[in-house]
Amino acid sequence: MKRIALSLVLMLAFTGASLAQGRPSTLSRSCAANQQTVRANGAIVLGTGGYTYDRFVAHRGFCQFDEYADPAWVPARDTPQCFIGYRCKSGPFWDD
């Protein structure tokens, strides 16, 4: 019984540690590295400073059928405005 309890505690400890890991921040990486990360993953959540974050996609194919791809610019280590890819936005693109 003690082994089962210990196993559960260890499993929860490792799970908690993995959930606590932060997401990559655009501010700590170069513009080119951020762009490559989005292209390589297709869709990824990145921190954009402080407690802010967003989901960035390589192209419209990573958005839902009722969304469009809106160009996304983020701050990077080497530039204040880096074209990183796109954000998926709801509705027709002409409603913004």
Secondary structure by P-SEA (a helix, b strand, c coil): caaaaaaaaaaaaaaaaaaaccccccccccaaaaaaaaaaacbbbbbccccbbbbbbcccccccccccccbbbbbcccccccccbbbbbccccccc
